């Protein structure tokens, strides 16, 4: 009798999407006891969303993200739970460069998100004398930044340490990671540590110096798995495999009394709750009939498309600095390339002593030239950029193009508050439907896991489950 009661009391949750966020939601719900029955609907034949690893030039090489931040807690906590954290490796090379004034210039060391903590670490002539002085004096902002205030990363950095620091280092770094315009990017979302540091009584740089002095410089900044990010997806998928239905597209969601009718390409499901762990675009389409207000809000989030081209060269054909993990290209250079990663330098498992692997990226929210090019043209244009920056004049042994259309959400000032308001409105307009994904807390695996964690809390609260 007790078993029957528990079974009858279970709440059925349909999770749409089996990327990292959706898998996190399913895992957390199923681990919470006998409270939930979970069905995960994935439109693709594989789980993992944008995390994909495949064979390239004899290696397992990632097609998208190849690492995640080690110091953000959400991902590492999850991977500790599923027992794979001890298998992670960190980059063997931690130095990178900027293409500036026709040459590769090492990023200043130490730095935080490109901001030099010591102006003398920057080669002479790059920083203006005023900006160097601002750094020496601690980087105090001209205006106070009250708690709860969000500003753009660009305005904060320019205010505290000057235009030359921003344009030389910060914009290429953060603009490249997010394929965005850093002068429009929410500091609260994308660089909260800078916003907090800028409120320090002695200034932004003074606060960052304190943090650096109290931290272990040998701690890893990034982690990956030697078998690629796809392996992490596989291990997470194994935890919830019995709940996943792949190659099943969700067509519509409709309310039936206190429940939700989920129509799919293979049938239908009746659920007590639905979690849309999808792209903002997919969520917009599914929400339009039941919550037009939320659909409009999500459709207002801009997304940048990016392309990633992998190259394999003979070691004897190229000469790259062995102590460097890669370099960034500022928008002022006018190149198609936004960044180049030396994969074999970064990761020991991608260096066989005979080949050099590189991953070259293109695309920003305000530069979509790459979308107009065929794969062959894209490879040629990026090879031209490699010739200009690294002097490479040999043809690669192999190349591979991965395109990621509308993949990177752009986080404008006030983004987190808008998302909170959006979720509150959704609870009123479509109670029992929840949204989560990479368009909430920022790019990267930890932010996606965090979004999954947060929506699980909301689902439990709805049903009064601790």
N, C-alpha and C positions, 0 to 999 in steps of 0.2 A: 504493500500500500504506500509506504514512504517513497519507494522508487517511482511509482506512478505519479505521485503528487509532485515530486521534483521535476519530472519530465513535463507534466502539464503546465508547470509554472515557468518553464523556460521561455525566454523572449527570443524571437527569431529576428536576426539582423542580417540583412543583405548588404554586403560590401561590394560596391561597383569599382573594379580596378584592382589589379594585383601587382602594382608597383610597390616600392618600399613602404609607402604610406599605407596602402591597403593591406599589405601583409602584416605590418605592425598592428593595425587595428584588429585584424583577425586573431593574431597571436595574443594580444592583450585581453581581448574578450574571452577567448577560449581558456586562458590561464586564470581567469577570475573565478573559477569554480564551475558549478553546474547551472549557472544562471542563463547562459546563452546558447542558442543554436545559431551557427554562423554559416552563411553561404557566400563565397567569394566568386563573383562573375568577372571573368577576364576575356576581353574581346580578341586578344592575340593568342597564338599557339604556345607562347612561353610567358612565364611571369617575369617581373623585374622592371617593366616599363623601359626607361631610358638607360638602365644599367645592363649593358650587354658586353660579353667577352667572346671573342672568336679567334680562330687561328689566323695568324698573319706572319709571313716570313719565318715560319717554324716556331713561333712563340704564341702564347696566349696573351693577346693584346686587347685592351678595352676599346670599345667603339665610342663610348661617351666618357663619363667621369671615371678617373683612374685612381682616385683616393678620396679620403674624407678627413675632416679636421679631427685631430686626436684629442684636443682640449675641450671640445664641446661635448657635454656629458651624454646627450640623448642616444646617439648611435652606439657609443662604446658601452653604455649600460645595457642596451639591448643585446649586443653581441657577446657581452660577458654572460648574460643569462642563457644564451643558446650554445655557449661553450666553444666559441671560435676565436676569441680575442688573443689567445696565446699564439695563434698562427700568424698574426699580423706582422708585417714588416714596415719599416719607415725608410724614407729616402736616405741614401748614403751621401748625396750631395745636397746641401741646403742653401747654396749660393745661386743667385740669379742675376741677370743683367737687364739693362734698358738700352734700346737702340736710340742713341741721341747724338746729334752733330756728326752723323756719318760713321759712328763706331759703337761698339758694345761697351757700356759703362756699368760696372758692378753696382747693384743696389747697395745703398749705404748700410753699413753694419756697425752698431745695431740699428734696426728700424722696426716700426710697428705699422703694418699696412702701407709701407713705403715711406712713412714719416721718419726722417733721420733723427736720432736722439743726440747726435753729435755733429754739428755742421762741418767739422774738420774731416769727417768720414766721406764727404762729398768732394770729388775732384774740383780743383780751383776753377772758377769761372762759370760754373753751372748755376749756383745759387746767387741770387742778388744779395748785396751786402745787407740790405734791410731784412731779408728773410733769414739770413744766417744769424743776424742779431736777435731776431724774434725767437729762434730756437735756443740760443744761449741764455736768453732771459726767461725761458720756461714756457713760452708759447701761450701767453694769456690772451683770451678773446677780448675784443674791444667792447662787446656787450655781454651782460650776464645771460646765462642760460638756465632759467628756472626749471625745477623738476616738472616733468610732464610735457616739456616743450620738445618738439621735433623740428629739426632743420635739415637742409641738404648736407651731404658729406662735403660737397664742394665749398659751400659757404662757410662751413665750420673750419675746414682745413685752410682755406684762403685767409680767414679771419685770424687764425691762431699762428700759422707759420708761413703764410704768404703764397703768392701765385706760382712762383717758380717750383716750390716743393710740390704743389698740387699738380702742375702740368707735367713735370718731369717724372714723378714717381707715383703719386697716388692715383691720378686718373688712368694711366696705363694699367696699373695693377687691378684696381677695383672695377674700372670700366671694362677691362678685358675679361675678368672673371664673370661678370654679369652681363656682358655685351651691352652695356648701358651708358647713359649720360650721367656722370657722377655729380654734376651740378644740379641734377634733379632727383638724386637718389636719397631715400630716407636714411638718415644716420641712425635713427632708433631701430630700424629694421636690419640694416646691412652692417653697421659698425657701431653697435651700442657702447663698446668699450671706449671709443673716441668721445662720444657724447658725455659719458660719465667722467672721463679724464679731463675734459674741457671745463667741468664744474669745479675742479680742484682749485683751492685758493691760490696755488702758485702757478697754475696754468696746465695746459694739455701735455706739453713735453715733460714738465716736471713730474706729473702724475705717471706718465708712461715710463719714465726713468725709475721711479719708485717700484712700480710693478715688475719691471725687468730685473732690478736688483734683488727682489725677493722671490724670483722664480729660478728654476733650474734650467740653464741654457741647453742642457743635454737632453731634456725631455723631448720626445717626438712632437712634431707639429702636424704631420700627416701620417695616416696609415693606409695600407692596402693589403690585399692577400696575394701571395705569389701566383695563384691560379686566376686572379682577376676578380673584379667586382661581381661578375656573374656567379662566381662560387659562393659569395656571401648571399646572393639572392637564392641560390639553390638550398643553402642550409636553412635560411629563414622559411622558404617554401616547404621544406620537409616538416617543419613544426605544425603546419596547418594544411597539409596536402589533402586530407580527406574532405576538407571544406571547399576546395577550389574546383571550379568548372571553367576550363579554358575554351577558347574559340567560341565564346557565347556572348553575343553583343546585346546590350540593353537598349531596347527601342523606346520605352516610355515608362513613366512612373505616374500612377494615379491613386488618389485617395479613395478608400472604401471604409466609411465609418471611421474607426480609430486605427485602421491598419492601412498598409500600402500595397498596391497591386503593381508588381514589377513585370513588365512584358519583355521577353527576350527573343532572340532569334531561334531559340530552341524550345520555348514554352513560356511559362510564367511562374511567379513566386508570390505568395502572400507573406508580408513581413510586418513585424511590429515597429521596425525602424529600418531606415536605409542610410548608409554612409556612402557618399559620393567621393571616393578617393581617386579622383580623375584629374585630368587637366581642367583648367578654368573653362576652356572652350567646350569640352564635353559636358561639364556641369551646367554651363549656360543653356545648352540645347535641351537637356533633360528637365531643367527647372522652369524653362519658359512657360509651359502650360499651367504649372501649379503655383509658381511664385515669380511673376514677371519682374517685380521689383529687384529680387535677388539676382535674377538672370541678367538684368541690365547692369547691376553693380559689378558682377563678375566680368561681363563683356567689356567693361570700361578699363580693365587691367590690361595694359599693353604687354605684348610679348615680342621678344627678338628671336629671329632665326639665326642659327649658326651652322657652319660647316667645319668638319674636322677631317683633315687629310693625314693619313699615316704614311711614312716613308721608311724604306729600308735601304741603306747604302753599304757598300763595302767599306770597311775601316780604312783601307788603303786609298780610297777615293776622296776622303774628306778629312778635315783637321778642325776639331772643335775643342774648346777648353774642357779638360777632363774634370775640373772642379766645379763646373757649372751645371745646374739642372735645366737651364733654358734661358729664354729672354722674352721681354715684352716689347711691343711696338706701340708708341703713342700715336694717337690719331693725327697729330701734326706731321707725321712722317709721310702720310698720304698712301701708305702701302695697303694692299688687300689683307695681308697677314696681320693678325692682332697679337699673336704669341706663338712661340716655338718651344716645345718641350723636348729635352734630350732624354728619351725614355731609358736608354741603357745607362746613362750617367745617374739617373735618379734611382733606378731599381736594379739591384744586383741580378735578379732573376731574368732581366731582359737584356743581359750582356753576355754573349757567348764568345767574345774575343775576336770575332770575324766580321760582325755586322754592327752598324749603328742604326738604332731606331729613333725616329723623330715623329712627333705629332704636332701638326701646324693647324692653327685655328683661324677662321675668318668670320666676319659678321658682327655688326653692332646694330642696335635699334635704329641708328641714324646712318647705317652703311650696309645696304643689302645688295651690293654689287655681286656678291657670290651667288645669289639666287638666279641671276641672269645668265650664269655661265654653265655650260655643260661640264660633266665630270672631267673630260679631257682638258677643256679650257681652264678649269679651276686648278687642276694639277700643274699645268704650264705656268699660270700666273703666280702660283705660290712658289714654284721652282725659280721663277725670276726673282722673287723676293729673297729666297734663300741664297741666290747668287749674289745679290746686292749686299746682304748682311753677313754671310758666312763665306762668300767666295766659292760656293759649290758650283762646279761646272760639269760634273758627271751625272749621268742619268741614274735614277734609283734602280735597285734590283727589283723592287716591288712598291706599289702604292695602292692605297685604299681610301675611298671617299665615303664618309658618313655624314649625312645631312640631317639636321635636327630642326625642322620648321616649327616656328612659334614655340620654342622650347623653354625660353628663359623669361619668366615674368619680370616686369619692371616695377620696382617698389618706390613709389613717389612719396613725398613728404606727407606724413599722417597716415601711412598705410596701415599700421597695426590698429589704430583706432577705427579706421574705416572697416577693417575686417571684423573687429569686435562688434561694431554696430550691425554689420551685415549678418553675422551669426545670430545676434539677438533678434533681428527682424525675421530671419528664417524660422526661428523657433515659434514666432507668432503666426507667420503665414503658412508654414508647412510643418507643424509639430511632428517630430519623429523622423524628419529628413535632416541630415547633417552633411557638412562639406569639410573637406580637408585635402591637403596637397601641397605641392612645391610653390604655390602662389601665395602661401600664407606667411610663413616665418622667414623666407629667404631661400636662396639656392643651396644645394648641397644635401648630402644624406642626413646629417644630424638634424637639419631643419625639417626635412620630410618625416623623420621618425618622431620629432617633437610634435608635428602636426597630428600624426596618428595617435600619440599619447593623449593629446589634449581632447581630441574628439571622443576617445574612449571614456574620459571623465564625464563629458556631456551626456553620452549615451547612458552611463550608469546613473547619473543624476536624474535623468528622465524617468527611469524605472525604480528609483529609490534603492539602488544597489550600491553597497560600499565597495 
